[in-house]
Amino acid sequence: MSLPSKNKHVALALQGGGAHGAFTWGVLDRLLEEEHIIADAMCGTSAGAVNAVVCAYGLHKGGPAKAKELLEKLWRMISNSGGFKPSVFDTYWGNGDIYNSPSYAWFNVMTQFMSPYNFNPLNYNPLSDILTSLVDFEDLQHYRGKKIFICATNVKTNRAKIFSNKELTVQSVLASACLPLLFQAVEIDGEYYWDGGYMGNPPIFPLITGTDVHDVVLIKINSINIKSVPTSARDIADRVNEISFNSSLINEMKLIHYRNELLRNGILKTDEKINREIFIHTISGYDTLGQMHYSSKMNTSWEFLSKLKQKGRETADKWLNNEFELVGSKSTFDVEEHFFEKF
């Protein structure tokens, strides 16, 4: 199926999810091949922030081809940087989990008793070297082709901090991706930050207040619904993390739904600046990622990352063929169906 020839402007919202961000890499890789999709803005958290910044810098320096090249380099470098790899037993099951990896088991035990201030006193983070080798952040701050927003959580105030174009530094990206069990809080201008997923995974409001687009495409890699109740200690802890990382997004989606209803019924006056209807679309990794255990988010083997990339490309291609033509005219994601309880 050929896409419409008319350009369509969207904003991309990129969720965080560790190694599952390779699925988002695949989605972006496919979308970059379509000249009629114009992403005026990108908002990302954690792995979503990393993908957004590297993609934006590639577009700045050499267009879609360069963006695809840098994203490939990013994930190869992540894989080569170490991290956790599956054991022979994990590989046998083939679902990406690394529960049987000795290094992952050691990490789980260690973090029960020690903080990163103890086991990582020098606060080494390989992502810092990866980002600085790929992105000239001073140059990126002057890029005006797209609005970029990345989210971090202020540890002391419990508020979301949104870093936009002029504030993009390697430190702000590290803040957005700072898992508190792995890394010390990132200090920026006297404030301390953890992973942005606690307050917005990702936040949608910067795309509404900071742009004039009507269509938001959420690349969703965190499971909201699951099929069975977790019963093991590991699975319970993993589900608690998923719930906390999804709660702010769900609340924002509900607010967008209510606001759209007020606009449609004439209760709110429409304007193009803020009070405009927002159409929500999703490219969801649920079919690929939904049945994987939380541990797979830390699996940095190249085989696994490549598999997720390919699944992301395939899912984006399906979305382009089935739903892209509705962009600009209606939402293709039913917020009420997914996020509202039926009474």
C-alpha positions, 0 to 999 in steps of 0.5 A: 500500500502506498502512503498518501503523497501529502506531508503530515506533521506529527510529534513523536513521543518515545518511551523509555525501557532500557534495551527495549529501546532498540524496538524504538530504534527500529520504528525510527529507522522505518519512519525515517524512510518516509519523506511525507512524515515530518516530525516537528518535535520529539519528546523522550524519556530514558532510552527514548531520550537517547534515541531522540537526541541521537536521531535529531543530531543525525538529521541535523548533520546529514538528514535521514541517512545520517540519522539511521547511521548514528542510531545503528552506531548507538546501539552497536556501542551499547552492545559493545559496552558490556552490560548484561548478556544472556546465559546459555540457559537464557539463550535456550528459551530465546525470549530475551530474559537474562534471569540466569545470567550470573552477572545479572543475578549478582547485580540483583543481590548486590543492589539489595544491600549497596547503592551506586554510591558504594559500588560505583563511587567514581560514578562511571557510566558508559553511556556518557562516552557513547553519547559524546562520541556520537553527538556534539551537544553544543552544535545540537543546541543550535539545531532548529529543525525540530523541537526536542524535549527530554524528561528527568525526575527531580529527586528532591522536589518530585517534579518533572524537569523538561530539558529542551533544545538549548538545554540539551547536554550529555548530562541532561540525557544521562539524567533522563536515563539515570536508574537510581539503583545503577547510577548516582543522581545526576547533578545539573545546576545544583539540582539532582535528577533520576530517570524521567520515567517516574514523572513522565514516560514520556510526558505529552504536555511539552508536545502540546504547549511547546508546538502547534501539531495536532497529532502525537505518535506514541512509540510504546514499549512499556506494558500497561496491561498484562495477562496474568497476576505476578506471584514470584518476588521478582515478577511482583517487583517488575510489575510495580516498576511497570505500574509506576513508570506508566501512571503519569502517562495514563493520567496525561492521556485521560486529561487529553481525552477529557480536554478533547471532549470539552473542545468538541462540545464547545465548552472550551474555545478552540485556538491553535496555540494550546486549546486544539484537539490532539489526535493520539496514535500509537506504534506499540511493541506489546506483541513483541515485548509484552510477554518478556520479563523485566530482565530483558530490558537489561539484555544488551546482546547484539542478537537481541537488540537486532531482533528488537530493531527488526520487530520495530521496523515491521510494526512501524510498517504495519502502522504506516499501511493501516493507520497513517492515512488517518493522521490529521483527521482522527485518533487511531488510539482509543484512550477511553477503551484502554485507560478507563474502567468500565462501570 
